[in-house]
């Protein structure tokens, strides 16, 4: 039985992980779980699944919670989470923390040599060079949880990456794929959060609407599979049935298909390299709609193209872009800016920052905080 730590257990990926583990009680046991703010849900899950240790990473909640659960060790703060990750007896850590907040945990896990199931793409966007260096001298395996990267890993099978001509990621196109461009100025928060095929948290759902999410996934694919950006392609696939393709050197193409359900890539990451039996709803190919593909329109999805260019440039700029994007999303969710302002804010942040190649972790964390704060303070000067 594998002992698992689930970071960000109360978020969308974390809750899907809980469902996977409930369906496979003989395979997996959660020994540590964390959440930033949702301590009520965290405590309920800990009691239901008999999780011995939990961490609430928001330290401000320590003096506000009076009803701590019995028979469960409760800790507070990001630093305490890192301390536990350095010593806990577990087989694999699933990092489902949202956004840049997940970076430190990814570095801690890989540094220790534990296997990391990664749903936090920002770890590789911001510090792919650091994580890659750590993996070269580590026994840790880095296993992607994103459906697209899981699909690539599955399609690769026993082939080497040298046999691959290109990687082709698919993107749903989000809720505004067919919306006339002249109507973009009136897009609401409610419209943006209605994803046509996936059920995700608000940050990822908005990133999907702008296609920033796919740009981040291109950067993630570059670091995961060691392919140059010229060999990483993306196409619009509205049905979200094919999650990625791998094109091999001989011209053959292999795709991984399933209904859009995050439990499948989560289960594969936890059981890797095995495919174990599961009661997850099966994909009946006779019930599938016609599968269509299209090119990505730059005018409709400028953030995708900006993210790809920033990824190619590298250095500290991916951190700058990611921090500005996280701040812009928060501003949008709080009705401070329009949907179309997200691109303006992120582009301005990237253009105005002097790049630094091969940044260290302290530079990344400091820059991330500074750009986020500056964006929240100065956004009105940009829009």
Phi, psi and omega per residue, in radians:
X1 nan 2.280 3.132
X2 -1.458 2.349 3.048
X3 -1.652 2.212 -2.950
X4 -2.161 2.439 2.928
X5 -1.843 2.270 -3.134
X6 -2.011 1.908 -3.124
X7 -1.673 2.231 -3.032
X8 1.392 0.735 -2.985
X9 -1.207 -0.387 -3.083
X10 -1.577 -0.009 3.066
X11 -1.497 -3.086 -3.061
X12 -1.046 -0.877 3.141
X13 -1.178 -0.692 3.124
X14 -1.057 -0.764 3.139
X15 -1.204 -0.599 3.041
X16 -1.134 -0.631 3.083
X17 -1.103 -0.716 3.090
X18 -1.016 -0.751 3.134
X19 -1.114 -0.676 3.095
X20 -1.087 -0.788 -3.085
X21 -1.202 -0.612 3.063
X22 -1.072 -0.592 -3.133
X23 -1.396 -0.204 -3.099
X24 -2.350 1.042 -3.076
X25 -1.144 -0.358 3.130
X26 -1.511 -0.189 -3.097
X27 -1.741 -0.633 -2.948
X28 -2.357 2.575 3.068
X29 -2.444 2.207 3.100
X30 -1.450 2.173 -3.129
X31 -1.919 -0.210 3.114
X32 -2.669 2.417 3.072
X33 -2.447 2.639 3.116
X34 -2.394 2.718 3.007
X35 -2.621 2.680 -3.136
X36 -1.434 -0.883 -3.048
X37 -2.194 -0.550 -2.970
X38 -1.430 1.223 -3.049
X39 -1.248 -0.496 3.118
X40 -1.084 -0.806 3.117
X41 -1.171 -0.678 3.108
X42 -1.034 -0.815 3.141
X43 -1.136 -0.701 -3.140
X44 -1.101 -0.734 3.120
X45 -1.179 -0.692 3.137
X46 -1.078 -0.711 3.124
X47 -1.241 -0.704 -3.122
X48 -1.152 -0.723 -3.038
X49 -1.773 0.075 3.132
X50 0.992 0.892 3.102
X51 -1.485 2.110 -3.001
X52 -1.299 -0.498 -3.075
X53 -2.308 2.387 3.052
X54 -2.358 2.652 3.124
X55 -2.239 2.248 2.988
X56 -1.769 1.932 -2.978
X57 -1.341 -0.309 3.057
X58 -1.402 1.851 -3.051
X59 -1.204 -0.329 -3.116
X60 -1.164 -0.320 -3.103
X61 -1.426 -0.182 -3.033
X62 -1.023 -0.725 -3.086
X63 -1.586 0.039 -3.134
X64 -1.806 -0.225 -3.072
X65 -1.795 2.071 -3.120
X66 -1.859 -0.379 -3.052
X67 -1.794 1.200 3.117
X68 -1.248 2.487 -3.122
X69 -1.237 2.669 3.073
X70 -1.401 2.662 3.034
X71 1.106 0.298 3.087
X72 -2.290 2.254 3.075
X73 -1.395 2.191 -3.113
X74 -2.003 2.213 3.137
X75 -2.140 2.813 -3.090
X76 -2.280 2.482 2.991
X77 1.782 2.590 3.113
X78 -1.101 -0.721 -3.133
X79 -1.079 -0.674 3.132
X80 -1.165 -0.640 3.079
X81 -1.056 -0.758 3.139
X82 -1.123 -0.696 3.109
X83 -1.046 -0.762 -3.123
X84 -1.174 -0.715 3.141
X85 -1.091 -0.476 -3.138
X86 -1.307 -0.284 -3.029
X87 -2.236 -0.299 -2.989
X88 -1.111 2.523 3.078
X89 -1.497 1.720 3.084
X90 -2.632 2.890 -3.069
X91 -1.716 -0.538 -3.075
X92 -2.702 2.512 3.093
X93 -1.981 2.205 3.048
X94 -1.751 1.972 -3.111
X95 -1.658 1.755 3.112
X96 -1.962 0.374 3.081
X97 -1.163 2.449 -3.096
X98 -1.460 2.313 2.981
X99 1.304 -2.813 -3.048
X100 -1.125 -0.307 3.134
X101 -1.089 -0.292 -3.112
X102 -1.508 -0.107 -3.005
X103 -1.096 -0.862 -3.056
X104 -1.039 -0.693 -3.123
X105 -1.140 -0.703 3.107
X106 -1.061 -0.775 -3.138
X107 -1.135 -0.709 3.138
X108 -1.107 -0.784 -3.088
X109 -1.129 -0.838 -3.117
X110 -1.166 -0.683 3.126
X111 -1.048 -0.611 -3.132
X112 -1.358 -0.359 -3.120
X113 1.683 0.208 3.081
X114 -1.451 2.620 3.048
X115 -1.190 2.446 -3.094
X116 -2.130 2.029 2.963
X117 -1.576 1.962 -2.904
X118 -1.839 1.970 2.969
X119 -1.862 -0.052 -3.127
X120 -1.695 1.528 -3.054
X121 -1.118 -0.430 -3.115
X122 -1.095 -0.433 3.090
X123 -1.012 -0.770 -3.138
X124 -1.424 -0.548 3.098
X125 -1.080 -0.788 -3.064
X126 -1.473 -0.614 -2.978
X127 -2.419 0.651 3.129
X128 -1.013 -0.651 -3.125
X129 -1.173 -0.646 -3.140
X130 -1.252 -0.763 -3.140
X131 -1.153 -0.680 3.101
X132 -1.083 -0.736 3.108
X133 -1.108 -0.723 3.135
X134 -1.118 -0.699 -3.103
X135 -1.147 -0.510 -3.138
X136 -1.110 -0.471 -3.115
X137 -2.035 0.486 -3.072
X138 -2.286 2.710 3.023
X139 -1.528 -0.023 -3.083
X140 -1.205 2.541 2.974
X141 -1.854 2.381 3.074
X142 -1.811 1.980 -3.025
X143 -2.042 2.067 -3.093
X144 -1.262 2.529 3.081
X145 -1.859 -0.507 3.061
X146 -0.863 2.408 -3.051
X147 -1.051 -0.620 -3.109
X148 -1.174 -0.781 -3.087
X149 -1.344 -0.550 2.995
X150 -1.083 -0.708 3.114
X151 -1.070 -0.724 3.124
X152 -1.104 -0.807 3.138
X153 -1.040 -0.730 3.133
X154 -1.200 -0.695 -3.131
X155 -1.195 -0.530 3.119
X156 -1.120 -0.650 -3.115
X157 0.979 -2.238 -3.137
X158 -1.598 0.053 -3.124
X159 -1.259 2.693 3.062
X160 -1.570 2.762 -3.130
X161 -1.164 -0.402 3.095
X162 -1.169 -0.381 3.115
X163 -1.419 -0.096 -3.050
X164 -1.636 2.224 3.070
X165 -1.438 -0.741 3.122
X166 -2.761 2.734 3.015
X167 -1.889 2.348 -3.113
X168 -2.152 1.867 3.081
X169 -1.452 2.590 3.059
X170 -1.905 2.653 3.136
X171 -2.386 2.407 -3.135
X172 -1.196 -0.504 -3.037
X173 1.608 -0.122 3.068
X174 1.227 -2.978 -3.046
X175 -1.357 -0.199 -3.025
X176 -1.986 0.413 -3.083
X177 -1.038 -0.579 -3.103
X178 -2.007 0.113 3.132
X179 -1.247 2.275 3.082
X180 -0.967 2.406 -3.074
X181 -1.051 -0.547 -3.126
X182 -1.208 -0.179 3.121
X183 -1.735 0.010 -3.102
X184 -1.093 -0.513 -3.094
X185 -1.138 -0.324 -3.084
X186 -1.842 0.191 3.133
X187 -1.117 2.326 -3.132
X188 -1.802 2.928 3.068
X189 -1.070 -0.760 -3.113
X190 -1.064 -0.726 3.094
X191 -1.066 -0.741 -3.051
X192 -1.180 -0.575 -3.078
X193 -1.464 0.033 3.112
X194 -1.699 1.388 3.138
X195 -1.276 2.396 -3.035
X196 -1.249 -0.412 -3.037
X197 -2.296 -0.392 -3.061
X198 -2.038 2.607 3.040
X199 -1.895 1.810 -3.011
X200 -2.313 3.020 3.059
X201 -1.234 2.908 -3.046
X202 -1.084 -0.678 -3.106
X203 -1.113 -0.867 -3.111
X204 -1.182 -0.609 3.138
X205 -1.134 -0.724 3.091
X206 -1.191 -0.721 3.075
X207 -1.040 -0.585 3.099
X208 -1.203 -0.657 3.140
X209 -1.160 -0.644 3.111
X210 -1.504 -0.259 -3.034
X211 1.262 0.162 2.968
X212 -1.009 -0.661 3.140
X213 -0.957 -0.730 -3.120
X214 -1.251 -0.614 3.058
X215 -1.088 -0.729 3.081
X216 -1.103 -0.624 3.136
X217 -1.223 -0.539 3.037
X218 -1.101 -0.790 3.106
X219 -1.097 -0.750 3.112
X220 -1.041 -0.767 3.139
X221 -1.098 -0.651 3.107
X222 -1.011 -0.789 -3.103
X223 -1.363 -0.614 -3.118
X224 -1.195 -0.746 -2.957
X225 -1.972 0.075 3.008
X226 1.001 0.689 3.091
X227 -1.891 2.487 3.073
X228 -1.151 2.726 -3.096
X229 -1.069 -0.476 3.128
X230 -1.152 -0.307 -3.135
X231 -1.874 0.247 3.078
X232 -2.050 2.012 -3.069
X233 -2.033 2.851 3.128
X234 -2.457 2.429 3.089
X235 -2.310 2.655 3.019
X236 -1.352 2.251 3.113
X237 -2.425 1.550 -2.949
X238 -1.050 -0.495 -3.049
X239 -1.339 -0.298 3.129
X240 0.953 0.683 3.099
X241 -1.688 -0.810 3.033
X242 -1.543 2.152 -3.016
X243 -1.659 -0.373 2.973
X244 -3.060 2.829 3.032
X245 -2.087 2.669 2.911
X246 -2.141 2.111 3.087
X247 -1.717 2.150 -3.089
X248 -1.634 2.912 -3.038
X249 -1.083 -0.453 -3.125
X250 -1.496 0.001 3.111
X251 1.757 -0.184 3.121
X252 -1.323 2.645 3.125
X253 -2.234 2.281 3.092
X254 -2.043 2.317 3.130
X255 -2.074 2.648 2.991
X256 -1.893 2.282 -3.027
X257 -2.207 2.543 2.947
X258 -3.064 2.811 2.970
X259 -1.010 2.645 3.137
X260 -1.169 1.728 -3.093
X261 -2.586 1.961 -3.058
X262 -1.193 -0.226 3.138
X263 -1.134 -0.500 -3.120
X264 -1.179 -0.938 3.102
X265 -1.154 -0.520 3.080
X266 -1.128 -0.823 3.130
X267 -1.061 -0.734 3.139
X268 -1.116 -0.705 3.132
X269 -1.109 -0.711 -3.114
X270 -1.283 -0.509 -3.094
X271 -1.807 -0.010 -3.079
X272 -0.846 2.378 0.131
X273 -1.639 0.274 -3.104
X274 -1.521 2.697 2.865
X275 -1.874 1.890 -3.053
X276 -1.754 2.697 3.136
X277 -1.015 2.552 -3.083
X278 -2.644 2.708 3.054
X279 -1.677 0.177 3.062
X280 -1.020 2.370 -3.096
X281 -0.880 2.287 -3.085
X282 -1.403 2.749 3.114
X283 -1.665 1.981 3.101
X284 -1.606 1.933 -3.046
X285 -1.141 -0.391 3.110
X286 -1.275 -0.325 3.135
X287 -1.663 -0.061 -3.059
X288 -1.232 2.530 3.010
X289 -1.296 2.939 3.016
X290 -1.008 2.376 -3.107
X291 -1.685 2.198 -3.079
X292 -2.163 2.749 -3.107
X293 -2.462 2.589 -3.128
X294 -2.646 2.812 3.076
X295 -1.301 2.800 3.105
X296 -1.581 2.245 -3.107
X297 -1.539 2.161 -3.072
X298 -1.168 -0.609 -3.134
X299 -1.188 -0.582 -3.124
X300 -1.437 -0.567 -3.053
X301 -2.248 1.067 -3.088
X302 -1.111 -0.501 -3.124
X303 -1.161 -0.553 3.094
X304 -1.073 -0.831 -3.103
X305 -1.207 -0.619 3.063
X306 -1.095 -0.777 -3.128
X307 -1.082 -0.711 3.131
X308 -1.121 -0.727 3.126
X309 -1.161 -0.718 3.112
X310 -1.119 -0.687 3.097
X311 -1.060 -0.753 3.109
X312 -1.094 -0.686 -3.125
X313 -1.206 -0.719 3.064
X314 1.267 -2.692 -3.119
X315 1.242 -2.463 -3.122
X316 -1.496 -0.216 -3.044
X317 -1.087 -0.641 3.044
X318 -1.021 -0.622 3.072
X319 -1.160 -0.757 3.108
X320 -1.035 -0.836 -3.136
X321 -1.075 -0.809 -3.091
X322 -1.131 -0.736 -3.138
X323 -1.131 -0.767 3.119
X324 -1.118 -0.656 3.122
X325 -1.161 -0.761 3.112
X326 -1.078 -0.717 3.114
X327 -1.151 -0.733 -3.128
X328 -1.125 -0.687 3.100
X329 -1.102 -0.736 3.103
X330 -1.092 -0.707 3.091
X331 -1.104 -0.722 3.121
X332 -1.122 -0.772 -3.133
X333 -1.136 -0.391 3.118
X334 -1.773 0.305 3.049
X335 1.063 0.520 3.112
X336 -1.585 -0.447 -3.124
X337 -2.398 2.917 3.060
X338 -1.532 2.864 3.100
X339 -0.972 -0.756 -3.100
X340 -1.230 -0.274 3.120
X341 -1.316 -0.344 -3.125
X342 -1.001 -0.813 3.139
X343 -1.105 -0.769 -3.119
X344 -1.009 -0.758 -3.101
X345 -1.174 -0.788 -3.119
X346 -1.169 -0.764 3.133
X347 -1.050 -0.761 3.139
X348 -1.080 -0.741 -3.140
X349 -1.074 -0.753 -3.121
X350 -1.183 -0.753 -3.088
X351 -1.179 -0.500 -3.035
X352 -1.655 0.032 -3.071
X353 -1.899 2.294 3.101
X354 -1.350 2.170 -3.052
X355 -1.228 2.647 3.050
X356 -2.284 2.099 -3.139
X357 -1.411 2.576 3.099
X358 0.905 0.939 3.137
X359 -1.179 2.572 3.061
X360 -1.444 3.008 -3.068
X361 -1.111 -0.651 3.122
X362 -1.121 -0.703 3.093
X363 -1.116 -0.686 -3.133
X364 -1.141 -0.852 -3.104
X365 -1.138 -0.739 3.131
X366 -1.125 -0.804 -3.140
X367 -1.107 -0.720 3.125
X368 -1.005 -0.828 -3.141
X369 -1.151 -0.741 -3.082
X370 -1.153 -0.771 -3.117
X371 -1.189 -0.694 3.109
X372 -1.059 -0.847 -3.125
X373 -1.116 -0.791 -3.113
X374 -1.104 -0.702 3.136
X375 -1.110 -0.729 -3.133
X376 -1.153 -0.542 -3.107
X377 -1.466 -0.636 -2.948
X378 -1.872 0.153 -3.012
X379 -1.034 -0.593 -3.071
X380 -1.143 -0.383 3.110
X381 -1.345 -0.298 -3.069
X382 -1.659 -0.736 -3.040
X383 -1.504 nan nan
